[in-house]
Amino acid sequence: MARTQKITQYQVNQWKNTLEQMLEEGNFRQDGRPLSPAGIAERKREIAMLRGLTTLRVGQVVDLDTVQPIDEQAKEG
């Protein structure tokens, strides 16, 4: 059985705010120093993950292991 969770408005807002902040900072840390190449690669992975998360809707049920929406009709059938 997959671990599931229903998406809340608070989560969606937090993901969007974090994504906006990371895009604003670009390749720099919060203190203004440039990130290392490894730091830049990590930031790009986090941004890609956040972009995926922000496509989820409030009230949608997701599998916590894959962060993929779960089709409610498939469970009922």
Secondary structure as a PSIPRED ss2 file (coil, helix, strand):
# PSIPRED VFORMAT (PSIPRED V4.0)

   1 M C   1.000  0.000  0.000
   2 A C   1.000  0.000  0.000
   3 R C   1.000  0.000  0.000
   4 T E   0.000  0.000  1.000
   5 Q E   0.000  0.000  1.000
   6 K E   0.000  0.000  1.000
   7 I C   1.000  0.000  0.000
   8 T C   1.000  0.000  0.000
   9 Q H   0.000  1.000  0.000
  10 Y H   0.000  1.000  0.000
  11 Q H   0.000  1.000  0.000
  12 V H   0.000  1.000  0.000
  13 N H   0.000  1.000  0.000
  14 Q H   0.000  1.000  0.000
  15 W H   0.000  1.000  0.000
  16 K H   0.000  1.000  0.000
  17 N H   0.000  1.000  0.000
  18 T H   0.000  1.000  0.000
  19 L H   0.000  1.000  0.000
  20 E H   0.000  1.000  0.000
  21 Q H   0.000  1.000  0.000
  22 M H   0.000  1.000  0.000
  23 L H   0.000  1.000  0.000
  24 E H   0.000  1.000  0.000
  25 E H   0.000  1.000  0.000
  26 G C   1.000  0.000  0.000
  27 N C   1.000  0.000  0.000
  28 F E   0.000  0.000  1.000
  29 R C   1.000  0.000  0.000
  30 Q C   1.000  0.000  0.000
  31 D C   1.000  0.000  0.000
  32 G C   1.000  0.000  0.000
  33 R C   1.000  0.000  0.000
  34 P E   0.000  0.000  1.000
  35 L C   1.000  0.000  0.000
  36 S C   1.000  0.000  0.000
  37 P H   0.000  1.000  0.000
  38 A H   0.000  1.000  0.000
  39 G H   0.000  1.000  0.000
  40 I H   0.000  1.000  0.000
  41 A H   0.000  1.000  0.000
  42 E H   0.000  1.000  0.000
  43 R H   0.000  1.000  0.000
  44 K H   0.000  1.000  0.000
  45 R H   0.000  1.000  0.000
  46 E H   0.000  1.000  0.000
  47 I H   0.000  1.000  0.000
  48 A H   0.000  1.000  0.000
  49 M H   0.000  1.000  0.000
  50 L H   0.000  1.000  0.000
  51 R H   0.000  1.000  0.000
  52 G H   0.000  1.000  0.000
  53 L H   0.000  1.000  0.000
  54 T C   1.000  0.000  0.000
  55 T C   1.000  0.000  0.000
  56 L C   1.000  0.000  0.000
  57 R C   1.000  0.000  0.000
  58 V C   1.000  0.000  0.000
  59 G C   1.000  0.000  0.000
  60 Q C   1.000  0.000  0.000
  61 V E   0.000  0.000  1.000
  62 V E   0.000  0.000  1.000
  63 D E   0.000  0.000  1.000
  64 L C   1.000  0.000  0.000
  65 D C   1.000  0.000  0.000
  66 T C   1.000  0.000  0.000
  67 V C   1.000  0.000  0.000
  68 Q E   0.000  0.000  1.000
  69 P E   0.000  0.000  1.000
  70 I C   1.000  0.000  0.000
  71 D C   1.000  0.000  0.000
  72 E H   0.000  1.000  0.000
  73 Q H   0.000  1.000  0.000
  74 A H   0.000  1.000  0.000
  75 K H   0.000  1.000  0.000
  76 E H   0.000  1.000  0.000
  77 G C   1.000  0.000  0.000
